[in-house]
């Protein structure tokens, strides 16, 4: 039964932050007086319908056409979509799912990829007249969705100290302003240089080269907030911080476990690979707190009959775990396998592989044997029968792949959880052979490539030695700030200049109000962007917006038209060439922006000819080939098409300290809640990519016309005396601190008891800056303890 929510009160403030018993209870400031750090809780006409049980199909096609027409028009839209993910076209701006090695479809994109293309290639423009018409406070009174819909940024803009409006600035003056602030710092470590996953390999390499030439390793990036836990876990256990499978392995697998991932919304092209695997006889297991339409049935838009029919059933088994119940679930599955192995030694585990290629098995086995079943069942929320079903599939699989995403990486015990997946794979030798392996699915198109290019606050000595040998300067060796440490450093005054190469730092990071305070304490904040976002509104004393080219646009430099490269989730390096006329003659490419900044800042302190590197990206690729393993003959190889980077674990070689894969032992995390508390995880809607909001619908979950909702179990709703459709405030609890987000609509959903889900970035305000994953320091956005009360 659908219902319409009441109109919200637009005068109420969005959130409060403070220590327990010391909340800021001051009245909200008059509307428009100062910028809001979070999207305002504006009036919504929210409609709730029944969730869907299949993904894609005709609705996806219609949605794709609608977004393309609205943003680009018919001719431009068709032209753009026919070029995305083609070898001679541009790489999709959305997720990092790989393209086929061989022949590609005419339409090699998904619905969300089409939205990303349309968002960048829009014909709408944000000009100097737009900024003349809107104060900062006025812009902040609008939603994030509205900000993004205004169009492409067209020229550099500056916010002078004390000003209420952005005004135009010439590029050279902007570089001089940044250089002046950087060179006046007492130490290079007082500046931080953020990077998003949309940055190309060439831009990322040049960026880290400039930052280290300047004298710091303060290179936080979006990996710190998503798959840092994966890299840490995999490096420790198999010697490489990346996945070990290729797209071809999906065709060979006879079981695929999809854990803590919603591919239907976040990586829709993955559904095609899962469908092909299923048709080859593969069995698919989904482990997740929420049922997701994309893992129930898939109606492939490439197949007319499949689109019009009921589609392909994907998941053979759905294990609905409690939030953070994954370690318990995996231990339960492996415990069943161990019991079967002990009954028939050698019939379940690959003892030859374990003996020859691993260490730590005996301690792992002893811990698994001693793990009590009542703890497994309590913390996983699963029955023993369902766990046994999953174990049966694993035991009868010769080639198994495990996939995961941020549903696993953003918990305090995230590294441990991913290492349990490695344990699970090692038991039957499922790393280093065809059709099997680990598959962390990256959520942004070149986030993995950025790390390969050296965007990391903790660089290895071997990389720095190569950099020094190639360019003749001594790179800094002291580790820098990651994303969480960057926020803290800005907040306490250790960092005074923030430079962001892409992304929406404010909305992507945890503890939104704390982060806003941190940014506002900076002397200067700089954002390199294509579209307007909330990070442009919460600034340092001075601020710059530097508009850059998009992936779909031609990149003309003094030596001719250029192309860039990207790396996908499976370590494939692909070229990307834009073909559209740039949105404005004032736009510059990211390499050109970095080169201009480096020239202005370093001047005679650097012997590198930065402008020559930006004039011809072949020069950048030549340096990459000399510095980074796997890129030999980079320029020649990339001109013949995509190529794979080497991956030792994929070949069965484990470059750990022991030169073997490592079994690890971890306790099952215990959830401890007060009677009125829930565990909340943040999720994306289907009309969203990271912090970019394309629309206000999430049709797979039955949400239309709004985003401020909280998904709750119907029994939890009743136990709190609430009702579906009621407006509630959410309070997070962490170490005596509380944070409040106001006016969310209660939605009854199929989610385990004592669990809840909300959309980010709206509830990032509830994620504590001090709550992070062990070892990786990733914010725990998938595990926030909250209470719910009527508004």
Buried (B, 14 or more C-beta within 10 A) or exposed (E): EEEEBBEBEEEEBBBBBBEEEEBEEEEEEEEEEEBBBBBBBBEBEBBBEEBBEBBBBEBBBEBBBBBBBBBBBEEBBBBBBEBBBBBEBBBBBBBBBBBBBEEEEEBBBBBBBBBBBBBBBBEEBBBBEBBEEBBBBBBBBBBBBBBBBBBBBBBBBBBBEEEEBBEBBEBEEBBBBBBEBBBEBEEBBBBBBBBBBBBBBBBBBBBBBBBBBBBBBBBBBBBBBBBBBBBBBBBBBBBBBBBBBBBBBBBBBBBBBBBBBBBBBBBBBBBBBBBBBBEEEBBBBBBBBBBBBBBBBBBBBEBEEBBEEEBBBBBBBBBBBBBBBBBBBBBBBBBBBBBBBEEEEEEBBBBEBBEEBBBBBEEBBEBBEEBEEEBBBBBBBBEBEBBBBBBBBBBEBBBBBBBBBBBBBBBBBBBBBBBBBBBBBBBBBBBBBBBBBBBBBBBBBBBBBBBBBBBBBEBEEEBBEBBBEBBEBEBBEEEBBBBBBBBBBBBEEBBBBBBBBBBBBBBBBBBBBBBBBBBBBBBBBBBBBBBBBBBBBBBBBBBBBBBBBBBBBBBEBEEEEBBBBBBBBBBBBBBBBBBBEBBBEBBBBBBBBBBBBBBBBBEEEBEBEBBEBBBBBBBBBBBBBBBBEBBEEBBEBBEEEBBBBEBBBBEBBBEBEEEBBBBBBBEBBEBEEEEEBBBBBBBBBBBBBBBBBBBBBBBBBBBBBBBBBBBBBBEBBEBBEBEBBBBBBBBBBBEEBBBBBBBBBBBBBEBBEBBBBBBBBBBBBBBBBBBBBBBBBBBBBBBBBBBBEEB
